[in-house]
Amino acid sequence: MFNPFELLRFNPVAKAHLFTLARGTVLQRFCTGSRDLVIAGNTYIAAPSIERTGINQTSERKQNQIRLRFPYLRNPFLLDSEYPPTQALGDWWHPYPPGGPVLVVCASVYPNDPDLELSERWSGRVVQPRFLSDTQMELVLGQDSPRGRVNGQGPRMQRNCWKTLYSTGLDGCNLNPDTYAVTGLLTSAVGVVLRSSVFADATLPLQGGFLRWVRADGTTETRSIMSHTGDTITVQYGALDLVSGLEVYAAVGCPRNWSGCEARGNTINYGGKVYKPQQNPMNGMPLW
């Protein structure tokens, strides 16, 4: 004889899917079904229209990706009475995407189970957001890091430094960003062009560095600095938080050559080959 809980696994209607999305220290939890679920002290908000595709385990990276679809309203004229429960989730990517990764955990539970035993099914990160329409959004989820898909990484035989700025470890840059960083308040923010008197106080160029600040929800956001002139910088893309009066942290960049590393007192970690010949001695007319 099977007990009632064992019979539940053969009834797909009785199963509820749970989704936890983490952006830094901020979490959003949702569940399928018509009512909220409280499991281990965490509340999963009922989102009946949220759904995911099946989970695959193959040798093909793209075949292992899953898709999470949920309602998200971008056209205010289509609003009937209230926003969908997943509206705040879609706001993480609209109008600007987050500067850091968003981690995802997919689980399942049987709401009729007296113990509400949670079973984790899949975990990974958001690879790409897609707006399917003005009322629906899709997140492409994967388990591999985007950095691992970049070609040409690792040491190279070149005069310039190949290391990632501020990386740590045996093969890292190991430069402390706090050494030459500046902190202050923005005096002007127009799109991606930001102004602050502290930018002019930087002892080294900020171009190639990064800008960091804390959002109202407590998460930390970053942007790459594309250019720097006096008290003005240009970041890679904007954010709703970039307004006058915001406290920001700006770390300097690096030209990735010997003189730049010397100015930062970090030549011990220089990754380039200073004495590499500029001309191949095996090419051209031999002297013998």
N, C-alpha and C positions, 0 to 999 in steps of 0.2 A: 504494500500500500504506500502511496505517496502522500505526504502531508500537504496542506494547502500552499505552503511557501514553495515547495518543490514544483508544484503545478504552475506557479506563476511564471516560470521561465518559458513556458510554452504559450503564454498569452502575451503577444507583443503590445497589446493595448494597455496592459497593466504596468508596463515598464515606463519609467520617466528618465529622460536624458538630462544630464546636468552639464553645465558649461561654466568654467571659471576662467576669466581673462584678467591678466595682471599687467598693469603698466606701472613699473616701479613698485611702490608700496600701495598703490591704489588697486583694489580688486572690484570686479563686477561679476555677480553670479546670477545665472538664469537657469530655468528648468522648463521642460515641456509640461503641458498640462494646464489645468484651469485654476490651480491654487498654488500659493507659495509653499515651499518646503523648508523646514528648519532642521538641519542635520549637523550634529556636533557643534551647535551654537551658531552656525552660519546660515543665513537666510538666502535661499535661492528664489529669485523673483519669477513669478509665472509669466512665461512668454509662449503662448500656444503656437505661434507661427514660426518660432525658431527651429531650425532643422539642420542636420549635417548629412553629408554623403557617407557611403560605407567606408570602412577601414580596410586598406590593403597592405600586405607585407610582401613586396617583390624586390627584385634587384634593380628595378628602374626607379630612379629618384622621383620623377614626376608622377609615376603611377601610384606612389605612396602618399601623395598629397590628398588632403580632404578639403571639402568646402563647407563653410558655415554660412547659411543664409538666414536673414532676419529682416523684419520690417524696419525701414528708416525713411523718414519723410524729409525730402529736400524742397518740396514745393509747398509753401504755406497755404496756398489756395486749395490744396487737397485735404486739409485738416478738417475732420468731421466734428469731433467733440474733444478728444484729447490725444496727446502723442502716444505712440506705442511704447511699451516698457523698455524696448531696446534703443530708444532714441538717444539716450546718453552714451551708449556704446558707440553708435555711429558718429557721434560728435568727436570721438578721438581721432577720426581721419578726415573730418570736414569742418572748416575749409582747409586746414593744414594737417598733414600727417605728423605723427609723433616723431621726436628725434631719437628715441630709443626703441628697443624691441618690446613687443607685446606677447607675453607667454600665454598659452592656452592649455587647459586640462579638460578633457572630455571624460565624463563618467556616467554611470547609470545607477538607478536604485528602483526598488519596488515600493511605491508609496504605501501599499497595504502590509508591508513587512513590519512587524512590531518593533524590530530593532533598527530599521532604516539602514541596513548595511550597504555602504557605498562601495561600488566597484569601479575602479579607474580603468578606462578603456584605451586612452590615447593621450599623449602630451607632446607639445611642440611649440611653435611660434607662428605668428602671422607673417606670411611671405609677401602677400599682395592684397590690397583692398580693391574691390570693384563695385561700382554703382550700377546695378543692373537696370534700374529705372529710378524715377523720382520717389518711389515708395519702397524699394527693396535694395538691400546691400548684400554683398557676398565677400567673405574673407577666405582667401586661399591659405591653407595651413600646411606647414611642412616641419620636418624634424631635424633638418640640417641647417647649420648656420650659413647666412649669406656670404660671410667672409671666406668660408671654405670653398665657395664656387668661383672665387676670383682666380684667374690664371696668372702665372708669373710671379707668385709670391716666393719669399725666401731670399737667401743671400745671392748677390750678383757680383760679377767681376766688373766693377765700374769705379770711376773716380768719385762720383757723388755718393752720398750716404743712402743706402737702400732701406734703412730701418724706419718703422712707423714712429712718428713723433709721440713722445710720452709713453711708448710701450715699455713694459718691464720684463725682467727675466735675464737669462744669460745672453740672449741675442737681442735684447731690447735696447731702446734708447736710454731708458732710466733717468731721463731728465725730469726733475720735479717741477710740475707746472706752477706751483705756488711761488717759485723763486722769482719770476719776472712778471707774474700776473698782476692785474689791477682790478680793483673793486670800487664800484660807485653807482650813482643813480643816472638813468637816462634823462637827458634834457629834451630830446626830440626823437620821435620814431615815425617815419613816413615809409610804409612798406618795408623794404629790406634795408633801408638807409637809416642808421642809428647814430645819434650824437650824444657825447658825454665828455665833460672836461677831463675825466680820468683817462680817456683814450689818448689824449695828448701827453699825459704824464708817463706813458709807457716808455721804458728805456730801450726797448727793441720793437721792431715792427710786429703788429698783430696779425698781419696777413698770413694765412696758412694755419693760424691757431683756431681757437674755438671760443664761443660765447656760451655762458651757462647761467641759468637762473632757476628759481624755485617757483612753481606754479601755485595757484591758490589752493589746489587740492593736495599739495605737499610733494608732488612728484618733481623731479629735476629734469629740465629740458636743456638741450644743447643745440647749437647751430655752428657750422663752419664759417669762419671769417674769410671772405673772398678778397677784400681790399681794405686798406687802412691809409687814411690821409689826415694828419692832424687829430682833431677831435671827432672825426667821422669814420665809421666803418660800414661795410656792406656785408650782410650775412647771406648764406646760401638761399634761404627762403624764410618767409615771415612766420608770425604766430600772433594769435589774438592777445597774448600776454605782453607783447612788446609795445608798451605805452610809456609815455613820459612819467618819470617817478619810479620806475621799476629798478630794483637793485640787481645789478648784473656782475658777473665775474668774467673777465676776458684774459685768456692765456695767449702768450706770444706764439708766433709761428717760427719756422726755421727754413732757410734756403737750402738746407741739406748739402752744404759744402763745408770744406775745412775751416774757412774763415768764420762761417756762421756757428759752427760747433765750438770754435775757439772763443768767440764772443760770449757764448753761454757757459763756458768753463766745463765742457763735457767731451773733450777730445778723447778721453779714455774709452768712450763708447762709440767713437766714430766708425761707421760701417763701410766707408769708401776706401779705395786703394789710391792713396795720394801719389805714389810713385809709379803708377801704371803708365806705360808709354802711350803717348797720344797717337803715335804712328806705328803700325805693325812693322817690325824690323825685317820680316820675311817677304814683304811686298816691295815692289820697285826694283831698280837696277842694283844688283850686288856690287860691292867694291872689290871683289876678288874674282 
